Amino acid sequence: MSNVQVFLSTLLAMIAFAGNSLLCRLAFQGTGIDAASFTGMRLLSGALVLWLLVARGGSWWPAWALFLYAAAFSFAYLSLDTGTGALLLFGAVQVTMIGAGLWRGERLNRWQSLGLGCAFAGLVGLLLPGVSAPPFAGAVIMLTGGVAWGVYSLRGRGVADATRTTAGNFLRAVPLGLGLFFACLPWVRLDATGLWYAVLSGTLTSGLGYAVWYRALGGLNATQAATVQLSVPMLAALGGILWLSEPLTLRFLLASVAVLGGVALVILRRG
């Protein structure tokens, strides 16, 4: 892949990831759907749209990681606010992916270290002022989801066919999601609008978004792939400003410059 293709694929994937946060927040704040139903419908609809595009692929380890991430993401946001959840999730992703990269021999140069520190400081600067001590159970669940997403991303590096592999992973994750749904049947609360948000999350921002992400991973090392995901909370916050009437503040603008500038340093300063 050319640098332009890597950039465009990564950008589309980050927008999709931010869309997942917005749709999940809309579903749980504005409808009565429960976390298990949202997770099951998200995985099922993602698998269906990908099945229409390709036949089969993927493997069970990434499918388990995908399911664990999706379930943890939904259940954690029942007790965590958006900023706390994003900080925990992407902090865990950072530790998992950068730790794996360093274990495999990747090293950060001076500029990349500066960029990583700048990006993380910007994210903390945006989120910490509104973050109270999170519920312990919700925090553990979200950290588990972050580790699972880090593993899922690491498994996607170097796949030959991103769409086919993502489709296979989703198809394998569907019975896991349905098993979770039936296990939680006594507490299930179905809601038409909430199910629609789950379908949008599954088809567009998860199914197709993750296929694009697997394609982008072919041009990123583990450290770059971890760091670029720090932009997702920023994009989600921007979506909240545009579609949920959340205020545009100077703090948000300064944090955006820090995070996106730091991400650019990590990706562009390879030598």
MARVO-850548 format. One record per residue: residue number from 0; residue in three letters; x, y, z of N, C-alpha, C, O in turn. Coordinates in steps of 0.02 Angstrom, whole numbers. Layout:
REM MARVO-850548
NODE;NUM;ALA;X;Y;Z;X;Y;Z;X;Y;Z;X;Y;Z
...
This chain:
REM MARVO-850548
NODE;0;MET;42;-60;0;0;0;0;43;62;0;96;64;32
NODE;1;SER;22;114;-36;57;177;-36;42;215;29;-4;197;66
NODE;2;ASN;83;267;44;71;306;104;3;340;103;-29;346;154
NODE;3;VAL;-18;361;44;-84;393;37;-140;343;54;-187;361;89
NODE;4;GLN;-134;282;29;-184;231;44;-186;214;118;-240;205;147
NODE;5;VAL;-127;209;149;-124;195;221;-158;252;259;-197;239;305
NODE;6;PHE;-142;314;239;-172;371;274;-248;372;268;-283;381;317
NODE;7;LEU;-273;363;207;-346;365;196;-381;308;231;-434;318;261
NODE;8;SER;-352;248;228;-382;191;262;-383;202;338;-433;187;371
NODE;9;THR;-328;228;365;-325;241;437;-375;294;457;-409;286;508
NODE;10;LEU;-380;347;417;-428;401;432;-499;375;434;-537;390;480
NODE;11;LEU;-518;336;383;-586;307;381;-599;261;440;-654;262;469
NODE;12;ALA;-549;222;459;-557;177;516;-566;215;581;-608;197;622
NODE;13;MET;-528;269;591;-535;309;652;-603;342;656;-633;347;710
NODE;14;ILE;-628;366;599;-696;395;597;-748;342;616;-795;356;652
NODE;15;ALA;-738;281;590;-784;227;607;-782;210;681;-834;199;712
NODE;16;PHE;-722;208;711;-716;193;782;-752;246;824;-786;230;872
NODE;17;ALA;-742;310;804;-776;364;840;-852;357;833;-890;371;879
NODE;18;GLY;-874;336;774;-945;325;762;-973;272;808;-1031;277;830
NODE;19;ASN;-935;220;822;-957;169;869;-971;198;938;-1021;181;970
NODE;20;SER;-926;242;962;-936;273;1027;-1000;315;1028;-1039;312;1076
NODE;21;LEU;-1010;353;974;-1070;395;971;-1134;354;969;-1182;369;1004
NODE;22;LEU;-1134;301;928;-1194;259;923;-1209;223;989;-1267;216;1009
NODE;23;CYS;-1156;200;1022;-1166;166;1086;-1193;215;1138;-1239;197;1175
NODE;24;ARG;-1167;274;1139;-1190;324;1187;-1262;344;1172;-1303;351;1218
NODE;25;LEU;-1278;353;1108;-1347;369;1089;-1395;314;1110;-1450;327;1134
NODE;26;ALA;-1374;251;1100;-1418;195;1116;-1433;190;1190;-1491;181;1210
NODE;27;PHE;-1382;197;1232;-1391;188;1303;-1420;250;1338;-1451;244;1391
NODE;28;GLN;-1410;309;1309;-1437;369;1339;-1507;385;1314;-1548;414;1351
NODE;29;GLY;-1522;366;1252;-1585;387;1223;-1636;331;1212;-1693;346;1193
NODE;30;THR;-1618;268;1225;-1665;213;1215;-1661;166;1275;-1621;176;1321
NODE;31;GLY;-1703;114;1274;-1704;68;1330;-1669;2;1318;-1677;-44;1357
NODE;32;ILE;-1629;-3;1264;-1597;-66;1247;-1544;-85;1299;-1513;-41;1329
NODE;33;ASP;-1535;-149;1310;-1484;-173;1358;-1419;-188;1322;-1417;-191;1261
NODE;34;ALA;-1365;-197;1361;-1298;-205;1332;-1291;-270;1294;-1259;-271;1241
NODE;35;ALA;-1321;-325;1319;-1314;-389;1285;-1349;-388;1217;-1322;-414;1168
NODE;36;SER;-1408;-358;1214;-1444;-354;1150;-1407;-311;1100;-1403;-327;1041
NODE;37;PHE;-1380;-255;1124;-1341;-211;1080;-1281;-247;1052;-1267;-243;993
NODE;38;THR;-1245;-284;1096;-1186;-320;1074;-1204;-374;1023;-1171;-380;971
NODE;39;GLY;-1256;-414;1038;-1276;-467;992;-1297;-441;924;-1277;-469;873
NODE;40;MET;-1338;-389;923;-1361;-361;860;-1304;-328;822;-1302;-332;761
NODE;41;ARG;-1258;-297;857;-1200;-266;825;-1158;-319;789;-1140;-309;731
NODE;42;LEU;-1143;-374;823;-1103;-426;791;-1140;-461;735;-1111;-476;683
NODE;43;LEU;-1205;-474;745;-1244;-508;694;-1251;-466;631;-1240;-492;576
NODE;44;SER;-1267;-403;637;-1275;-360;578;-1208;-349;543;-1206;-345;481
NODE;45;GLY;-1154;-343;582;-1088;-337;551;-1070;-399;511;-1042;-394;456
NODE;46;ALA;-1085;-457;539;-1071;-520;504;-1111;-526;440;-1086;-549;389
NODE;47;LEU;-1175;-505;442;-1218;-510;383;-1194;-466;326;-1191;-488;269
NODE;48;VAL;-1175;-404;341;-1154;-359;287;-1088;-382;258;-1077;-375;197
NODE;49;LEU;-1044;-410;299;-981;-435;273;-991;-500;234;-956;-513;185
NODE;50;TRP;-1038;-541;256;-1053;-604;220;-1078;-590;150;-1067;-629;104
NODE;51;LEU;-1113;-533;141;-1136;-515;74;-1078;-496;28;-1085;-498;-33
NODE;52;LEU;-1022;-477;57;-965;-455;17;-916;-512;2;-888;-514;-53
NODE;53;VAL;-906;-556;49;-857;-609;40;-884;-674;67;-937;-675;99
NODE;54;ALA;-849;-728;54;-873;-794;76;-851;-810;147;-893;-810;193
NODE;55;ARG;-787;-823;157;-766;-844;223;-692;-828;233;-656;-816;185
NODE;56;GLY;-671;-828;295;-601;-813;313;-597;-806;388;-641;-829;424
NODE;57;GLY;-543;-773;411;-536;-762;483;-515;-823;521;-501;-876;492
NODE;58;SER;-513;-817;588;-494;-872;631;-525;-861;700;-553;-808;713
NODE;59;TRP;-519;-911;744;-555;-907;807;-524;-861;858;-560;-829;896
NODE;60;TRP;-458;-856;861;-428;-812;911;-447;-739;902;-468;-708;950
NODE;61;PRO;-442;-711;841;-467;-642;832;-542;-636;844;-565;-584;868
NODE;62;ALA;-581;-689;828;-653;-686;840;-668;-681;915;-711;-642;935
NODE;63;TRP;-632;-719;956;-641;-714;1028;-621;-645;1053;-655;-616;1096
NODE;64;ALA;-566;-618;1027;-544;-550;1047;-597;-498;1026;-612;-452;1064
NODE;65;LEU;-625;-506;966;-676;-460;942;-738;-462;987;-765;-411;1006
NODE;66;PHE;-760;-523;1004;-818;-531;1047;-805;-501;1116;-847;-465;1143
NODE;67;LEU;-747;-516;1145;-731;-491;1212;-730;-415;1213;-755;-384;1259
NODE;68;TYR;-699;-385;1161;-699;-312;1156;-770;-284;1151;-787;-238;1188
NODE;69;ALA;-811;-312;1106;-878;-285;1094;-921;-291;1157;-958;-244;1174
NODE;70;ALA;-917;-348;1191;-957;-357;1251;-934;-311;1307;-975;-279;1340
NODE;71;ALA;-868;-307;1318;-841;-264;1370;-858;-191;1357;-875;-154;1403
NODE;72;PHE;-853;-170;1293;-869;-102;1273;-940;-84;1294;-952;-30;1322
NODE;73;SER;-988;-128;1279;-1058;-114;1294;-1071;-114;1369;-1101;-67;1395
NODE;74;PHE;-1049;-165;1404;-1064;-170;1476;-1028;-116;1517;-1056;-91;1565
NODE;75;ALA;-967;-98;1497;-931;-47;1535;-965;21;1530;-966;59;1578
NODE;76;TYR;-994;36;1472;-1026;101;1463;-1093;106;1499;-1124;159;1498
NODE;77;LEU;-1115;53;1530;-1174;58;1573;-1158;95;1637;-1203;125;1667
NODE;78;SER;-1095;94;1659;-1078;126;1723;-1025;181;1716;-1015;220;1762
NODE;79;LEU;-990;185;1659;-939;235;1649;-965;293;1607;-1007;282;1563
NODE;80;ASP;-940;354;1620;-956;408;1574;-910;403;1513;-862;365;1513
NODE;81;THR;-926;442;1461;-891;434;1397;-816;447;1404;-776;409;1377
NODE;82;GLY;-797;502;1439;-727;519;1445;-687;467;1483;-632;448;1462
NODE;83;THR;-714;443;1538;-680;392;1578;-672;328;1537;-618;298;1537
NODE;84;GLY;-725;307;1503;-722;246;1464;-670;250;1409;-632;202;1398
NODE;85;ALA;-669;306;1373;-621;315;1318;-549;313;1344;-505;283;1314
NODE;86;LEU;-537;347;1401;-470;349;1429;-447;279;1449;-390;260;1435
NODE;87;LEU;-490;241;1482;-473;174;1503;-462;128;1442;-413;91;1440
NODE;88;LEU;-508;132;1394;-504;88;1336;-440;99;1297;-402;52;1284
NODE;89;PHE;-428;161;1277;-370;174;1234;-304;174;1273;-251;165;1243
NODE;90;GLY;-307;184;1338;-247;173;1378;-226;100;1377;-167;84;1371
NODE;91;ALA;-276;56;1384;-262;-16;1381;-238;-37;1312;-193;-79;1307
NODE;92;VAL;-267;-8;1260;-244;-23;1191;-171;-3;1183;-131;-40;1155
NODE;93;GLN;-154;57;1208;-85;82;1204;-37;33;1237;13;13;1206
NODE;94;VAL;-51;15;1298;-6;-30;1336;1;-97;1299;56;-123;1294
NODE;95;THR;-54;-124;1275;-53;-189;1242;-12;-188;1178;32;-230;1168
NODE;96;MET;-27;-140;1134;4;-140;1068;76;-115;1069;119;-143;1036
NODE;97;ILE;89;-62;1108;158;-38;1111;201;-88;1149;259;-99;1131
NODE;98;GLY;173;-118;1201;210;-170;1237;228;-228;1191;284;-254;1194
NODE;99;ALA;181;-249;1149;195;-303;1101;247;-282;1051;290;-321;1032
NODE;100;GLY;244;-219;1028;293;-194;980;363;-193;1010;411;-213;977
NODE;101;LEU;369;-168;1072;435;-167;1104;461;-237;1116;521;-249;1110
NODE;102;TRP;417;-283;1133;437;-353;1144;465;-383;1080;510;-424;1082
NODE;103;ARG;438;-362;1022;460;-388;958;519;-349;930;543;-364;875
NODE;104;GLY;544;-300;966;604;-266;944;594;-197;915;642;-165;895
NODE;105;GLU;532;-172;912;520;-104;889;546;-55;941;543;-68;1001
NODE;106;ARG;572;1;917;598;52;963;573;121;942;566;135;882
NODE;107;LEU;561;164;992;540;232;978;601;277;974;644;275;1018
NODE;108;ASN;605;318;922;658;368;921;636;429;962;582;429;991
NODE;109;ARG;679;479;965;665;537;1008;602;572;988;561;590;1031
NODE;110;TRP;592;582;923;533;618;899;469;578;910;417;606;928
NODE;111;GLN;473;512;900;414;470;912;396;469;986;337;470;1003
NODE;112;SER;446;466;1029;432;468;1101;398;533;1120;351;535;1160
NODE;113;LEU;424;588;1092;393;654;1104;322;655;1079;277;680;1113
NODE;114;GLY;311;628;1019;243;627;991;195;586;1033;138;607;1044
NODE;115;LEU;218;527;1056;175;485;1098;157;520;1163;99;519;1184
NODE;116;GLY;207;551;1195;194;588;1256;147;646;1246;103;660;1287
NODE;117;CYS;156;682;1190;114;739;1174;42;717;1163;-5;749;1187
NODE;118;ALA;34;663;1125;-34;639;1110;-70;617;1174;-128;633;1184
NODE;119;PHE;-35;579;1216;-67;555;1277;-82;612;1325;-134;612;1358
NODE;120;ALA;-36;661;1329;-48;719;1372;-109;759;1348;-148;783;1389
NODE;121;GLY;-116;765;1283;-174;800;1256;-239;765;1273;-288;797;1290
NODE;122;LEU;-238;699;1267;-298;660;1283;-315;666;1357;-373;675;1375
NODE;123;VAL;-265;660;1400;-276;667;1472;-301;737;1489;-346;745;1530
NODE;124;GLY;-272;787;1456;-292;856;1468;-365;868;1449;-398;909;1481
NODE;125;LEU;-389;834;1399;-459;841;1380;-506;804;1427;-559;829;1444
NODE;126;LEU;-486;744;1449;-533;700;1484;-529;704;1560;-581;698;1593
NODE;127;LEU;-470;714;1588;-464;709;1661;-505;760;1701;-531;742;1754
NODE;128;PRO;-513;822;1679;-551;870;1719;-623;848;1732;-653;869;1782
NODE;129;GLY;-652;806;1688;-720;782;1698;-723;711;1722;-777;681;1722
NODE;130;VAL;-667;684;1743;-665;613;1761;-664;606;1837;-618;631;1870
NODE;131;SER;-712;573;1864;-711;556;1935;-687;484;1941;-678;449;1891
NODE;132;ALA;-676;462;2003;-653;393;2012;-706;346;1982;-763;345;2005
NODE;133;PRO;-686;305;1933;-736;263;1900;-755;203;1943;-716;182;1985
NODE;134;PRO;-815;176;1933;-834;114;1967;-784;59;1951;-765;49;1894
NODE;135;PHE;-763;23;2003;-709;-26;1994;-728;-79;1942;-687;-94;1898
NODE;136;ALA;-788;-106;1945;-808;-159;1899;-809;-134;1828;-784;-168;1782
NODE;137;GLY;-838;-75;1817;-840;-46;1750;-771;-32;1722;-758;-43;1663
NODE;138;ALA;-726;-9;1766;-658;6;1744;-622;-58;1723;-588;-59;1671
NODE;139;VAL;-629;-111;1763;-597;-175;1746;-624;-202;1680;-586;-227;1638
NODE;140;ILE;-690;-197;1670;-720;-222;1609;-694;-183;1548;-677;-214;1498
NODE;141;MET;-690;-117;1553;-666;-78;1497;-592;-90;1483;-572;-93;1425
NODE;142;LEU;-551;-97;1535;-481;-114;1525;-473;-181;1491;-430;-190;1448
NODE;143;THR;-516;-228;1508;-515;-294;1475;-532;-286;1401;-501;-317;1358
NODE;144;GLY;-583;-244;1387;-600;-231;1318;-543;-198;1279;-533;-214;1220
NODE;145;GLY;-506;-153;1311;-449;-122;1278;-395;-171;1261;-366;-168;1207
NODE;146;VAL;-380;-216;1307;-330;-268;1293;-354;-313;1235;-314;-330;1191
NODE;147;ALA;-418;-330;1236;-445;-372;1183;-441;-338;1115;-424;-369;1065
NODE;148;TRP;-456;-273;1113;-451;-237;1050;-379;-231;1027;-365;-234;968
NODE;149;GLY;-333;-222;1074;-263;-220;1056;-241;-286;1025;-205;-286;975
NODE;150;VAL;-262;-342;1055;-246;-408;1027;-277;-416;958;-244;-442;912
NODE;151;TYR;-339;-395;950;-373;-401;886;-335;-362;832;-327;-386;776
NODE;152;SER;-313;-302;848;-276;-261;800;-209;-292;783;-188;-293;725
NODE;153;LEU;-174;-318;834;-110;-350;822;-117;-412;777;-74;-424;735
NODE;154;ARG;-171;-449;786;-182;-509;744;-198;-490;672;-191;-531;627
NODE;155;GLY;-219;-427;662;-238;-407;594;-180;-382;552;-188;-372;491
NODE;156;ARG;-122;-373;581;-65;-348;543;-39;-402;495;-23;-458;516
NODE;157;GLY;-36;-385;431;-8;-431;382;-57;-480;352;-36;-525;316
NODE;158;VAL;-123;-473;366;-171;-519;335;-174;-505;260;-166;-448;238
NODE;159;ALA;-184;-558;222;-184;-552;148;-246;-518;122;-242;-479;75
NODE;160;ASP;-304;-533;150;-368;-507;126;-406;-479;186;-436;-517;224
NODE;161;ALA;-404;-412;194;-433;-381;254;-508;-393;260;-533;-408;314
NODE;162;THR;-544;-385;204;-617;-392;207;-637;-464;222;-681;-475;264
NODE;163;ARG;-606;-512;189;-622;-582;200;-606;-602;272;-644;-638;304
NODE;164;THR;-549;-580;297;-529;-597;365;-577;-567;416;-597;-601;464
NODE;165;THR;-595;-504;407;-642;-472;453;-709;-507;451;-740;-516;503
NODE;166;ALA;-732;-525;391;-796;-561;385;-795;-626;424;-842;-642;460
NODE;167;GLY;-741;-664;417;-736;-727;453;-734;-717;528;-764;-756;565
NODE;168;ASN;-699;-665;551;-697;-651;622;-766;-634;649;-786;-658;703
NODE;169;PHE;-803;-593;612;-870;-575;634;-917;-635;634;-956;-644;681
NODE;170;LEU;-913;-676;582;-957;-735;580;-944;-782;639;-990;-810;667
NODE;171;ARG;-881;-789;657;-864;-831;715;-886;-799;781;-901;-834;829
NODE;172;ALA;-887;-733;782;-907;-698;844;-982;-698;855;-1005;-688;911
NODE;173;VAL;-1021;-708;801;-1095;-706;807;-1122;-756;859;-1160;-735;902
NODE;174;PRO;-1103;-821;855;-1130;-867;906;-1109;-848;977;-1146;-862;1025
NODE;175;LEU;-1051;-817;985;-1030;-794;1051;-1075;-738;1075;-1096;-736;1133
NODE;176;GLY;-1091;-691;1029;-1136;-636;1046;-1206;-660;1061;-1238;-635;1107
NODE;177;LEU;-1230;-708;1022;-1297;-735;1034;-1299;-774;1100;-1349;-773;1136
NODE;178;GLY;-1244;-809;1116;-1240;-844;1180;-1245;-795;1238;-1278;-809;1288
NODE;179;LEU;-1211;-738;1231;-1216;-686;1283;-1288;-660;1289;-1313;-650;1345
NODE;180;PHE;-1321;-650;1232;-1390;-627;1231;-1436;-675;1269;-1475;-654;1312
NODE;181;PHE;-1431;-739;1254;-1475;-788;1287;-1457;-797;1360;-1501;-811;1401
NODE;182;ALA;-1393;-789;1377;-1373;-794;1448;-1403;-737;1488;-1417;-744;1548
NODE;183;CYS;-1412;-679;1455;-1440;-620;1489;-1514;-612;1476;-1542;-558;1490
NODE;184;LEU;-1547;-663;1450;-1617;-658;1429;-1663;-631;1484;-1708;-591;1468
NODE;185;PRO;-1655;-651;1547;-1700;-623;1598;-1696;-547;1606;-1742;-515;1631
NODE;186;TRP;-1640;-517;1584;-1631;-445;1592;-1635;-407;1526;-1621;-347;1523
NODE;187;VAL;-1653;-442;1472;-1654;-411;1406;-1709;-359;1401;-1766;-370;1424
NODE;188;ARG;-1693;-301;1372;-1741;-248;1358;-1732;-227;1285;-1684;-191;1269
NODE;189;LEU;-1776;-248;1242;-1771;-231;1171;-1803;-164;1158;-1855;-147;1187
NODE;190;ASP;-1773;-126;1113;-1798;-60;1096;-1785;-50;1021;-1728;-59;999
NODE;191;ALA;-1836;-30;983;-1829;-25;910;-1774;24;890;-1734;10;847
NODE;192;THR;-1774;83;922;-1722;132;906;-1654;109;927;-1604;118;891
NODE;193;GLY;-1650;78;985;-1586;51;1009;-1559;-3;963;-1499;-5;950
NODE;194;LEU;-1603;-46;938;-1583;-98;891;-1558;-67;826;-1511;-92;796
NODE;195;TRP;-1590;-13;804;-1568;21;743;-1498;49;753;-1456;45;707
NODE;196;TYR;-1484;79;810;-1416;103;824;-1366;46;823;-1311;53;798
NODE;197;ALA;-1386;-11;850;-1342;-70;851;-1328;-95;780;-1272;-114;765
NODE;198;VAL;-1380;-94;737;-1371;-114;667;-1323;-67;631;-1279;-90;595
NODE;199;LEU;-1331;-2;641;-1285;46;611;-1214;35;636;-1166;38;597
NODE;200;SER;-1208;23;701;-1142;10;729;-1111;-54;700;-1052;-56;686
NODE;201;GLY;-1153;-105;691;-1127;-169;666;-1108;-166;592;-1056;-191;573
NODE;202;THR;-1151;-136;551;-1140;-137;479;-1087;-86;456;-1040;-104;421
NODE;203;LEU;-1096;-24;477;-1053;30;451;-990;40;493;-934;31;468
NODE;204;THR;-998;58;556;-940;78;595;-901;19;624;-844;27;646
NODE;205;SER;-931;-41;624;-894;-100;647;-873;-144;588;-814;-150;574
NODE;206;GLY;-922;-175;554;-906;-221;500;-861;-191;446;-805;-214;435
NODE;207;LEU;-886;-140;413;-847;-108;360;-788;-69;389;-734;-68;359
NODE;208;GLY;-798;-37;447;-744;2;477;-685;-42;497;-628;-22;488
NODE;209;TYR;-699;-101;524;-645;-145;545;-609;-176;485;-549;-190;488
NODE;210;ALA;-645;-187;430;-613;-212;369;-563;-160;343;-508;-177;322
NODE;211;VAL;-583;-96;345;-538;-43;324;-478;-39;372;-421;-27;350
NODE;212;TRP;-490;-49;437;-436;-47;486;-386;-103;474;-326;-92;477
NODE;213;TYR;-410;-163;460;-364;-218;445;-323;-203;382;-264;-222;378
NODE;214;ARG;-352;-168;334;-315;-148;275;-261;-97;293;-204;-102;269
NODE;215;ALA;-277;-49;335;-229;2;355;-172;-27;395;-115;-3;391
NODE;216;LEU;-185;-80;434;-133;-110;476;-74;-137;437;-19;-144;463
NODE;217;GLY;-85;-151;372;-31;-174;330;24;-123;321;81;-140;304
NODE;218;GLY;8;-59;332;58;-6;324;80;26;388;115;77;386
NODE;219;LEU;61;-2;446;78;26;511;112;-26;554;93;-85;553
NODE;220;ASN;163;-5;592;190;-52;641;147;-48;705;101;-8;708
NODE;221;ALA;162;-90;754;119;-95;813;115;-29;851;62;-9;874
NODE;222;THR;172;6;857;173;69;893;131;122;857;92;158;889
NODE;223;GLN;138;127;791;99;176;753;25;159;756;-17;204;764
NODE;224;ALA;8;95;751;-62;75;753;-93;90;821;-151;108;825
NODE;225;ALA;-54;83;874;-79;98;941;-89;173;949;-141;195;974
NODE;226;THR;-39;213;928;-42;285;940;-96;319;900;-129;365;926
NODE;227;VAL;-106;299;838;-155;333;796;-225;327;825;-268;369;812
NODE;228;GLN;-237;274;865;-304;265;894;-318;315;950;-375;320;973
NODE;229;LEU;-267;352;973;-279;405;1021;-322;461;991;-350;501;1027
NODE;230;SER;-326;463;924;-367;514;892;-442;499;897;-483;543;886
NODE;231;VAL;-460;437;913;-530;417;914;-571;456;965;-624;481;947
NODE;232;PRO;-548;463;1028;-588;504;1075;-597;576;1051;-648;606;1064
NODE;233;MET;-546;603;1017;-552;671;991;-606;674;938;-647;721;937
NODE;234;LEU;-607;625;893;-657;624;841;-727;613;870;-776;642;847
NODE;235;ALA;-731;571;922;-795;560;955;-820;624;988;-879;639;986
NODE;236;ALA;-774;661;1019;-792;724;1050;-816;774;997;-864;811;1008
NODE;237;LEU;-783;774;939;-805;817;884;-874;798;861;-916;841;846
NODE;238;GLY;-888;733;856;-955;710;838;-1007;733;888;-1063;751;870
NODE;239;GLY;-989;732;953;-1035;756;1004;-1050;830;996;-1106;852;1008
NODE;240;ILE;-999;868;976;-1010;940;964;-1056;952;905;-1100;995;908
NODE;241;LEU;-1047;913;852;-1085;924;790;-1156;896;795;-1203;927;771
NODE;242;TRP;-1165;837;827;-1230;803;825;-1266;800;891;-1326;789;893
NODE;243;LEU;-1230;811;947;-1262;808;1012;-1261;875;1048;-1278;879;1107
NODE;244;SER;-1242;928;1012;-1244;996;1039;-1199;1005;1100;-1214;1046;1144
NODE;245;GLU;-1144;968;1103;-1096;978;1157;-1054;1039;1142;-1039;1052;1083
NODE;246;PRO;-1032;1077;1192;-999;1141;1180;-928;1133;1151;-892;1086;1167
NODE;247;LEU;-909;1180;1107;-841;1184;1080;-800;1229;1126;-815;1288;1132
NODE;248;THR;-749;1201;1158;-710;1239;1206;-638;1248;1184;-614;1211;1140
NODE;249;LEU;-604;1296;1214;-533;1306;1200;-493;1245;1221;-445;1227;1187
NODE;250;ARG;-513;1213;1276;-479;1153;1299;-481;1098;1245;-432;1064;1233
NODE;251;PHE;-539;1091;1213;-546;1041;1161;-501;1057;1102;-468;1013;1074
NODE;252;LEU;-498;1121;1082;-455;1140;1025;-382;1128;1040;-345;1102;998
NODE;253;LEU;-359;1146;1101;-289;1136;1119;-272;1062;1124;-219;1040;1102
NODE;254;ALA;-317;1023;1152;-306;951;1158;-305;918;1089;-266;872;1078
NODE;255;SER;-346;943;1043;-346;916;975;-279;926;941;-253;880;909
NODE;256;VAL;-251;986;949;-186;1000;919;-133;954;949;-91;928;913
NODE;257;ALA;-134;944;1015;-85;901;1048;-91;829;1026;-40;797;1009
NODE;258;VAL;-152;803;1024;-161;732;1007;-146;720;934;-106;675;918
NODE;259;LEU;-175;758;889;-165;746;818;-94;762;797;-66;729;753
NODE;260;GLY;-63;814;828;7;828;813;53;774;837;101;756;803
NODE;261;GLY;39;747;896;78;691;923;72;629;880;122;595;868
NODE;262;VAL;12;614;858;1;557;814;41;565;750;72;517;726
NODE;263;ALA;41;625;722;78;638;660;152;626;670;185;599;626
NODE;264;LEU;180;646;728;251;636;741;268;562;744;319;540;716
NODE;265;VAL;227;523;776;241;451;783;240;417;714;281;374;700
NODE;266;ILE;192;437;672;185;404;607;238;427;557;265;386;520
NODE;267;LEU;252;492;557;295;520;504;369;517;521;410;511;476
NODE;268;ARG;387;520;586;457;520;606;480;449;620;490;429;677
NODE;269;ARG;490;410;566;509;341;574;583;331;585;605;281;613
NODE;270;GLY;622;379;562;694;369;565;727;409;620;788;405;629
